[in-house]
Amino acid sequence: MTTTMFRTGGQWRLAMWGLIAALLLLPLIAMQFTREVAWDAADFAFAGVLLIGAGLIFELAAWRTKRLAWRLAIGGALVFAVLLIWADAAVGVF
């Protein structure tokens, strides 16, 4: 059943895009309560391109692959890549 729901989209797609939207709104909400978070338009644009780009790549991969294991592997690799890019952009780790 999970494979069928994943293939047709439905709840999984809604959850993924909802999570992306929540991640983009989180700094905006935090900026209202603390001075520790100070994002400007460029920060939001970078985060939007990174997260929405990863979401679109996953959508394409989920559309092209049939097996749940491949989709999970691609999703894990995308999460790792987003975290790696984010860490490098935030503090210059590499």
Contacts in CASP RR format, 6 or more apart in sequence:
PFRMAT RR
TARGET T0000
AUTHOR 0000-0000-0000
METHOD contacts of the structure
MODEL  1
MTTTMFRTGGQWRLAMWGLIAALLLLPLIAMQFTREVAWDAADFAFAGVL
LIGAGLIFELAAWRTKRLAWRLAIGGALVFAVLLIWADAAVGVF
2 68 0 8 1.000
3 67 0 8 1.000
3 68 0 8 1.000
5 11 0 8 1.000
5 12 0 8 1.000
6 12 0 8 1.000
6 62 0 8 1.000
6 68 0 8 1.000
6 71 0 8 1.000
7 62 0 8 1.000
7 66 0 8 1.000
9 62 0 8 1.000
13 59 0 8 1.000
16 55 0 8 1.000
16 58 0 8 1.000
17 55 0 8 1.000
20 51 0 8 1.000
20 52 0 8 1.000
20 55 0 8 1.000
23 47 0 8 1.000
23 51 0 8 1.000
24 44 0 8 1.000
24 47 0 8 1.000
24 48 0 8 1.000
24 51 0 8 1.000
27 37 0 8 1.000
27 39 0 8 1.000
27 43 0 8 1.000
27 44 0 8 1.000
27 47 0 8 1.000
28 39 0 8 1.000
28 44 0 8 1.000
30 36 0 8 1.000
30 37 0 8 1.000
31 37 0 8 1.000
31 38 0 8 1.000
31 39 0 8 1.000
39 47 0 8 1.000
46 89 0 8 1.000
47 86 0 8 1.000
50 82 0 8 1.000
50 85 0 8 1.000
50 86 0 8 1.000
51 82 0 8 1.000
54 78 0 8 1.000
54 79 0 8 1.000
54 81 0 8 1.000
54 82 0 8 1.000
55 78 0 8 1.000
57 78 0 8 1.000
58 74 0 8 1.000
58 75 0 8 1.000
58 78 0 8 1.000
61 70 0 8 1.000
61 71 0 8 1.000
61 74 0 8 1.000
61 75 0 8 1.000
62 71 0 8 1.000
62 74 0 8 1.000
65 71 0 8 1.000
65 74 0 8 1.000
87 93 0 8 1.000
88 94 0 8 1.000
END
